[in-house]
Amino acid sequence: MVKPFAIITGGAQGIGASIARRFLEGGLRVAIVDLEEQVESEPCSALMAEFADVSYFASDLSTSTFLDPLGVDLASWASQAGELTIGTLVNNAAVRVRGGFREETIDSWDQTLSVGLRAAFFLSRAVAPMMLPGSTIVNVGSIAGRTVADESPSYHASKAGLEHLTRYLAVNLGSRSIRVNCILPGFIVQDRHKKRFQAENNTEFRATVARCLPGGEPGDETAIAQLAWFLSTREASFVSGASIVLDGAGSVRDQFALVLGQQGNR
């Protein structure tokens, strides 16, 4: 029996690497697509050392021609098993420029939208014909597509666009029985940032996070990986076109209540 495989963009580290690990643990072959310099990142190296069914494909998704070499490489790798069967595409790659309203440039805007939105559409369109009924596309958006912070207007715009692209693809690929959903993480402490978050000199920031989140604790990469896995399984067979907020109810808390110091029933 040929194993289906998952394509995970931005899968060499962070949230993408955690998603890759969960899919590998679930028995899928995994193709990690990321920038060439990320192949030696610690999470990616660990995955490739631990699992035989993972391969790395260097690709700069910000270019308009990224599909030309990537498509050939993926097809060659997948067909080595005798059949090309894509089970899941996870559009996770993103660019987050550190800068706000006045710091955004045309170049940073174009790069962010190219990686986070344009690549997601064209890769989805390219792989859809190679997907069997029941296959899935999972887009990793952000609560920033619905709420507004001070930094990176291009990041906000790309994530808002990705959520609506999810709905568009769900409708247009529904006749092929391909489901498309979007995960909207809120405040997540990624593995590479945990040491800094837990540092002794960071107590004030942790206290602020605890006040903003009803449960008092931030999320981590595993929560996103588990949801991405669930959305790719038959248990979620009627879930399509959905955007699932994963933020511990942080975005639904009344902001004025926070100002007043109301913490809820604790």
N, C-alpha and C positions, 0 to 999 in steps of 0.2 A: 504494500500500500504506500503510495506516495504521500509524503508529509506536505501539507500546505505550508506556505511560508508567509511571514509578516515582513513588510517593509516599514522601517521606523526612521523617519528623518530626524536629525539632531539627536541620534541615539547613542552617541559616544560618551556622554556624561550627563549628569544631572537627572532630570525627570525622564528624559529619553532612555537613558541607560537602565533606570529602574523598570521602565515599561518593557524594554528588551529582555531583561532578566525574567520578568513575570511570564512573558510569552515563551521563552526558552524552557522555563520550568513547567509550562503547560504542554510542552511537547512539539512546538512549532519550530521550523527553521526560521532564522531571523537574519534579515539583511539590514545592517546598520548603514545609513547614509549620512555622512557628515563631512566637514571640511578635512582636508588631508592632514592638517597638523593635529587633529584630534585623535588620530588612530592610536597614538601613544599615551593618551590620557589614562589615568589609573583605572577608572571604571571600565573603559573599553578593553584595556589590556586584561583586566580580571575576567571579563566575560569570555574573551577569546581563549584564555587559558583554561577556563572551567568547562566550557561547552564546545562540542564539536560542530554543532549545527548553526554556528553564527559566522557571518562573513562581513567584511567592512568594505564599503564603496565610497571612495573620496569623490565628493561633488560639491561645487560651489553653487548653491541654489539661487544665488543672486544674479547669475548670468542668464541671458535669454536663451542660451544654447545648452543648458545643463542636461536636457533630456537626451540629446544625441548620444554622448558616450555612456551615460548612465543606463539608458534603455538597453543598449547592446550588452553591457556588462551584467546587468540583472538577468536578462534573458539567458545568457550563456551559463550563468551560475545555476539558475533554477532548473534549466533543462538538463543539467547533468544527471538528475534523478530520473530522466526519461519523460517528464511531463511538466509543463509550466502551470502551476496552480498557486495563485495568490489568494491567501485567506483573508488577510487584513492589511490595510495601509493605515499607518498612524502618521498624520501630518503634525509633527511636534516641533520642527525647526522654527526658530524665531530669532530676531535680532532686537535687542533692547538697548537703544542708545541712551546713555546717561546724559541727560540734558533736558531742559524744559522748553517752554514756548519760544523764548528768544534764541535758544541755542540750536534748535533744529535747523538743519541745512537741507538743501535739495538732494544732496548725495545721501545723507542719512535717511531721509524720507524714502527715497527710491529703494535703497537697500533693504530697509525694514519691510516695506510693502512687497518687494520682490520675493524675499525669503518667506515671510509669514503669510502671504495671501496669494500672490501670483503662482508661486511654485506649488502651493497646495492644490490649486485648481488644475494646472496643467499635468501634474503628476497623477492626480485622481482620474483625469480624463484618459491619460495614457494607459493606466493599469486596468481600468474598468473592463475592457474587452477580454482581459485575461483572468477575470474573476468568475468563479462559479456561483450559481444561486446560493444565497445564504452568506456570502462574503460581506465584509464590513469595512467601512472607512471611519476612523476615529480621529477627529480634529482636536488638538489641544489648544483651546482658546485661553481666556483669562477673564476674571471678573472686571479687569480694566476695560473690557469691551462694553461694559454697562455702567460702570462708575468712573469717576474721574479723579486722578491724582495730579500733582504738579508736573511730573516729568514725562518726557517722551510722547509728544502728540502722535507721532507716527506709530508707536506701539499701540496706543489706544485705538487708532483708526484701523490698524491691521487686524486686531483681535475682534473688533466690532464687525469688520467685514467677513472674517472667518466664520463667525457665528451665523451670519446670514447666508454665506456660501454653503454652510452645512445644510440649511433648509433647502436651498436650491438643488444641491446634489441629491438630497434624499428624495425629492420629487422626481428629478430627471433620471435617476438610476433605480427608482423603485420598481419599474417594469422588468428589470433584470434581477429583481430580488436581492439587490445590494442595499444594505442599510447604512445610513450615514448619521453620526451623532457627534456632539461636541461637548467636551469637558471644560468647565470654567473654574479653574482653581482660584482660590483667594490667597490668603497669607500662608505660604508654604515655606518651611525652613528646609532647604535642600541639604543633602548629606554633606556637601562640601562647605556649607555655611554653619553647620551645627556647632562646631567648636567656637566660632566667633559669637554665635547667638548665646551660648551657655557661659561665655566668659564672665569673670567676676566683675569686670568694669562695665558690663552691659545690663546690670540689674534694672535700671530705670526703663530701658527700652522693653525688656521682657515684661515688666509690670504694665506698661502701656498696652502691649499686645494682649495680655491677660484681661485688661479692662475692656478691650474692644471685642473680644471673642466670648460669647456666652459660656462656652465650655472651659474657657481659661487657658487653652493650649492651642498652639498653631498646628497645622497639618504637616505631613511629610510626604516624600516622594512615593512611598508605598501606597498611600491612599489613592493617588492618581493612577498608579500602575494597576491596582486591583480593579478600579472602575473601568479602565481601558480594557482589561481582560474580560470583565463581565459583559461589556458592551459587544465584545467580539464573539460571545458564546451563544448557543441556542436558547439559553435561559432568557436572553434579551431579544428574542426573535420578533417581537412586536414593537420594539423600541427603535424608532427611526425619525429623523428630523428633530430630535430632542437636544436641548442644551441643558446640561446638568451642572448646577452650581455646586462646587465642592469647597465650601469655605467656613464650615462650622457655624453657619447662621450669622456670620459677621456682617454681611452686606444687608441683612434685613433688620438689624438692630436700629432703633430710632436714635439718630445722632444727637437730638436734644436731650434724650435720656442719658447719653454718655456725658454730655456737658454737665448735667445735674448730678452725675455720679451714681445713677441708678444701676445696680448690678444684676437685677432680676432676683428670682427666688433661689438663694443659695443657702 
